[in-house]
Amino acid sequence: MNLINDLAVADIISWDKATDKKVKTSDDKDVGKVKSITRDYIQTKEGTIGKNYYYIPKYYMKGYDGDHVWVSLAKDEVRSKFEGEKDPPASIFRTPEYLERRTTITKQYMISRPIFLHMQVEVRQQKYPQIQ
Protein backbone atom coordinates (compact mmCIF):
# COMPACT_ATOMS: atom_id res chain seq x y z
CA MET A 1 0.00 0.00 0.00
CA ASN A 2 1.05 3.58 -0.36
CA LEU A 3 0.91 6.80 1.60
CA ILE A 4 -2.78 7.43 1.01
CA ASN A 5 -3.63 4.15 2.67
CA ASP A 6 -5.65 5.62 5.52
CA LEU A 7 -7.14 8.66 3.82
CA ALA A 8 -10.53 9.18 2.27
CA VAL A 9 -9.94 7.83 -1.20
CA ALA A 10 -13.21 9.22 -2.50
CA ASP A 11 -11.81 12.72 -2.08
CA ILE A 12 -8.20 12.07 -3.10
CA ILE A 13 -8.13 10.13 -6.34
CA SER A 14 -9.87 11.04 -9.52
CA TRP A 15 -12.46 8.28 -9.76
CA ASP A 16 -12.31 8.20 -13.56
CA LYS A 17 -8.76 6.82 -13.21
CA ALA A 18 -10.04 3.92 -11.11
CA THR A 19 -12.11 2.33 -13.88
CA ASP A 20 -10.78 -1.15 -14.77
CA LYS A 21 -8.40 -1.15 -11.79
CA LYS A 22 -8.29 -4.29 -9.66
CA VAL A 23 -9.92 -4.07 -6.25
CA LYS A 24 -8.41 -5.79 -3.22
CA THR A 25 -9.79 -6.28 0.27
CA SER A 26 -8.08 -5.74 3.61
CA ASP A 27 -7.20 -9.45 3.69
CA ASP A 28 -5.46 -9.05 0.29
CA LYS A 29 -8.10 -10.87 -1.75
CA ASP A 30 -9.41 -9.80 -5.15
CA VAL A 31 -13.00 -8.67 -5.63
CA GLY A 32 -12.73 -7.99 -9.33
CA LYS A 33 -12.20 -4.84 -11.34
CA VAL A 34 -13.95 -1.50 -11.13
CA LYS A 35 -16.65 -1.48 -13.80
CA SER A 36 -18.65 1.61 -12.93
CA ILE A 37 -18.59 4.44 -10.44
CA THR A 38 -21.51 6.39 -9.03
CA ARG A 39 -21.70 9.18 -6.52
CA ASP A 40 -22.02 6.71 -3.64
CA TYR A 41 -20.33 3.46 -4.65
CA ILE A 42 -18.11 1.58 -7.05
CA GLN A 43 -19.33 -1.50 -8.87
CA THR A 44 -16.84 -4.31 -9.33
CA LYS A 45 -17.12 -7.45 -11.42
CA GLU A 46 -15.29 -10.58 -10.35
CA GLY A 47 -14.88 -13.51 -12.73
CA THR A 48 -15.59 -14.07 -16.39
CA ILE A 49 -17.86 -17.13 -16.46
CA GLY A 50 -19.28 -17.23 -12.94
CA LYS A 51 -19.57 -13.49 -12.33
CA ASN A 52 -19.99 -11.79 -8.97
CA TYR A 53 -20.94 -8.13 -8.74
CA TYR A 54 -20.15 -5.98 -5.73
CA TYR A 55 -21.56 -2.51 -5.06
CA ILE A 56 -19.11 -1.13 -2.50
CA PRO A 57 -19.78 2.28 -0.95
CA LYS A 58 -16.92 4.71 -1.56
CA TYR A 59 -16.46 5.39 2.13
CA TYR A 60 -15.22 1.82 2.53
CA MET A 61 -12.34 2.47 0.15
CA LYS A 62 -9.05 2.56 1.99
CA GLY A 63 -6.42 3.46 -0.57
CA TYR A 64 -5.26 3.53 -4.14
CA ASP A 65 -1.73 2.59 -5.16
CA GLY A 66 -1.96 3.28 -8.87
CA ASP A 67 -2.75 -0.36 -9.67
CA HIS A 68 -5.28 -1.41 -7.04
CA VAL A 69 -8.14 0.20 -5.19
CA TRP A 70 -8.09 -1.12 -1.61
CA VAL A 71 -11.20 -1.76 0.46
CA SER A 72 -11.15 -1.48 4.26
CA LEU A 73 -13.20 -4.67 4.67
CA ALA A 74 -12.30 -8.36 4.37
CA LYS A 75 -13.63 -10.23 1.34
CA ASP A 76 -16.21 -12.13 3.40
CA GLU A 77 -17.62 -8.80 4.64
CA VAL A 78 -17.73 -7.36 1.12
CA ARG A 79 -19.46 -10.49 -0.12
CA SER A 80 -22.05 -10.55 2.66
CA LYS A 81 -22.83 -6.81 2.63
CA PHE A 82 -22.40 -5.69 -0.96
CA GLU A 83 -22.75 -8.59 -3.41
CA GLY A 84 -25.74 -8.29 -5.71
CA GLU A 85 -27.15 -8.60 -9.19
CA LYS A 86 -28.36 -5.01 -9.54
CA ASP A 87 -27.69 -1.52 -8.25
CA PRO A 88 -28.43 -1.16 -4.54
CA PRO A 89 -31.34 1.01 -3.40
CA ALA A 90 -30.46 4.57 -2.37
CA SER A 91 -31.64 3.77 1.18
CA ILE A 92 -28.47 1.74 1.80
CA PHE A 93 -26.57 5.05 1.83
CA ARG A 94 -28.76 6.42 4.59
CA THR A 95 -28.27 3.67 7.16
CA PRO A 96 -26.77 4.66 10.54
CA GLU A 97 -23.73 2.44 9.85
CA TYR A 98 -23.03 4.11 6.51
CA LEU A 99 -23.62 7.64 7.81
CA GLU A 100 -21.29 6.98 10.75
CA ARG A 101 -18.60 5.63 8.40
CA ARG A 102 -18.96 8.67 6.13
CA THR A 103 -18.62 11.05 9.08
CA THR A 104 -15.55 9.22 10.43
CA ILE A 105 -13.78 9.19 7.06
CA THR A 106 -14.65 12.83 6.34
CA LYS A 107 -13.22 13.93 9.70
CA GLN A 108 -10.11 11.80 9.17
CA TYR A 109 -9.60 13.29 5.73
CA MET A 110 -9.98 16.85 6.97
CA ILE A 111 -7.28 16.21 9.59
CA SER A 112 -5.00 14.24 7.25
CA ARG A 113 -5.29 16.33 4.09
CA PRO A 114 -2.46 18.79 4.86
CA ILE A 115 -0.19 15.84 5.70
CA PHE A 116 -1.19 14.09 2.49
CA LEU A 117 -0.45 17.15 0.35
CA HIS A 118 3.00 17.42 1.92
CA MET A 119 3.62 13.69 1.34
CA GLN A 120 2.60 14.08 -2.32
CA VAL A 121 5.38 16.61 -2.82
CA GLU A 122 7.91 14.36 -1.07
CA VAL A 123 6.92 11.34 -3.18
CA ARG A 124 7.18 13.34 -6.40
CA GLN A 125 10.61 14.59 -5.39
CA GLN A 126 11.75 11.04 -4.65
CA LYS A 127 10.37 9.71 -7.93
CA TYR A 128 11.46 12.69 -10.01
CA PRO A 129 14.47 14.34 -8.32
CA GLN A 130 14.69 16.92 -11.09
CA ILE A 131 11.40 18.44 -9.81
CA GLN A 132 12.01 20.76 -6.88
TAUR-V582046 format. One record per backbone hydrogen bond with DSSP energy under -0.5 kcal/mol. NH is the residue of the N-H (numbers start at 0). CO is the residue of the C=O. If there is no record, write none. Layout:
BEGIN
NH:CO  NH:CO
END
This chain:
BEGIN
4:1  6:3  8:6  8:60  10:7  11:7  11:8  12:8  14:12  16:13  17:14  18:14  19:33  20:17  21:66  22:31  23:68  24:28  25:72  27:24  30:22  30:31  32:44  33:20  34:42  35:42  37:40  41:55  42:35  43:41  43:53  44:32  45:51  50:48  51:45  53:43  54:81  55:41  55:53  56:54  57:39  59:56  60:57  61:69  62:69  64:67  68:21  69:62  69:67  70:23  71:59  77:73  78:74  79:75  80:76  81:77  82:78  83:52  91:88  92:89  93:90  94:91  98:94  99:95  100:96  101:97  102:98  103:99  104:100  105:101  106:102  107:103  108:104  109:105  110:106  111:107  112:108  115:111  116:112  117:113  118:114  119:115  120:116  121:117  122:118  123:119  124:120  125:121  126:122  127:123  130:127  131:129
END
